[in-house]
Amino acid sequence: MSYILLIAAVLGLLNTYPLLVSEDLVFRSKAATMENSVSVMVSALGDLEGLTEENVTAAMTLAESTDLSRILVTDAAGRVLYDTRESDGAVGDYVLYTEVVQALSGNDAFTCSYRGGAFRSRAASPVLYQNRIIGAVYAYEYDVEQAALLRGFQSNIRNLSIMVGVLVLAVSFVLSRALTKKIGELLSAIRQVRAGAYSHRAAIRGHDEIALIGEEFNSLTDRLQKTEDVRRRFVSDASHELKTPLAAIRLLTDSILQTENIDPATTREFVADIGQEAERLSRISEDLLRLTRLDSGVLPPPLEVDVGPVLERVLRMMELVAEARQVALHCEEMEPCSVMATRDELHQVIYNLVDNAVKYSHDGGQVWVSLRREEDRWAVLTVADNGVGIPEEDLPRIFRRFYRVDKARSRAAGGTGLGLSIVQDTVKNRGGSVEAANRPGGGAVFTVRWPLAAEKGGRP
Ligand code: ADP
C-alpha cells in the first residue's frame, strides 16, 4: 500500500507540475507579444490631438495587428470609437472591462487565462497626448493552437501515468501475493514447531531473504530437536537409574518383612545392602545436582588456582583405594601450572579421572599421572592406566550422561555413569577440553587441557 501511495503521489506531481510550468511560459510569451502590439497601436494614435471615430479608424487601418481577435479603441470616458468586430460591434457603447478601466487610469494592463481549451489574453494601454489621457487601446486574443499543443502534452502524460499506474498495481499485487504466501508458510511452520512438532520443517523455495530466514529457522529447529531428544533421554535414563536402587531397597525390605523367623545375621546383611543402595541413590542425586548446576551456566567466580597441590591431594586420597586393589599410582611429572577455576572444580575433575583409572584397572595394574605446560598456553593433565581400556566404537560416547561400556562393572565399582559428563562440562565451562584415547600398550588415557592463567609477567 505504501509503495502504491508513493507511486500515486509521484504520478500526481508529474500530471500537474510540468503543465503549470508550461502554462506559465505561454502566459509570459503572450504578455510580451500583446504588450508589443498594443504599444505599436498606441504610438500610431499618439500623434492625434483628440480621438474621434474617423481619425482613429484612419490611424488604425495602418497599425492594427491581424493576429489579434479583437481591438477596441475608446475615448477618455470609455466610449468605443473603434472596434474590429464587424457584426455586433460595440462602437458608441461604453465598455467597462477591467483592463480598459485600468488603462484609462493611466496603467498598462494584461491578463491571460487558460479555459475551455483556449488561451484568452487581454491587454490595454492608455493613449496619451501631452501627458493627458485621451483614450485607451484594448486588444483581445483567443488562441486555440497553443492550447491544443498543451492539451496534447497533458493527455500524453495522463496516458503514460495510467499505464505506469496499472503496471505498478499489477506488479505490486503479484509481488505482495508471493511475499505474503511465503511468509504465511513460514509462520505456519513456526506455529507448528511452537506447538511441539519439533520434526516439522519450513519448506524453502528460492534464494531470497525469506528463504534465508527459513533456513535459519530450520537449523534452529534442528538444534531444538536435538536438545529435546537429549533432555528426554536424560530424564528417562535418570528415572531408570533412580528406579534400580529403589527397586532393590523395596525387594530387600519386603524380604525382611515377609520372611518369618529371619535370623539376625541375614537381617544385618540385608540392611547393609539397603545401606549400599541408599548410598548409591545419594551419589546419583549428588551427581545429578552437580550436572544441573553446570547446565544452569551460573559459575562461581574463577580464581587463579595452582593445579599441583590439588593433584597431590587427590593422589594422597586415592592411595588407600589404589593400595587395596594393588594398583600403583605414579606421578611422572608435575610442572607448576595455574589456571582460572575453583579448587573444588579442579578436585572434582582430577578425582573423577584418577578414580576411573583405578576402578577400570586390573588388580596389580598401574596408573600414570602427569601435569605439563604446553606452548605456554595450556595446562595439560594426563591420566593413563594399563587397565581394561575402552572399545574404539565407544570412545565418542563415553562422555554422554549415564553411558557406560560395561554396566555391571561400573555398578559393581559404585559408578553412576555421570563422572565423565561432569568432567567434560566442568572443563568446558572454563574454556578447556577433555579427550579420551586408548594406550598403545592397553588401557586408557584421558587428557585435559585448561587455559593457563595469565601470570604476573603478562604472558599466559
Ligand atoms: P562411571 O561412573 O560408570 O565410571 P563415568 O562417566 O566416569 O561413569 O565413565 C563412563 C564409562 O567410561 C565408564 O562406565 C567406563 O565404561 C568408561 N571408562 C571411564 N574411564 C575409564 C578408564 N580409565 N578405563 C576404561 N574405561 C573407562
Residues whose N, C-alpha, C, O or C-beta is under 5 A from the ligand:
A	BS01	ADP	N356 A357 Y360 V388 G389 I390 I398 Y403 R404 V405 D406 S410 G415 T416 G417 L418 G419 L420 S421 A444
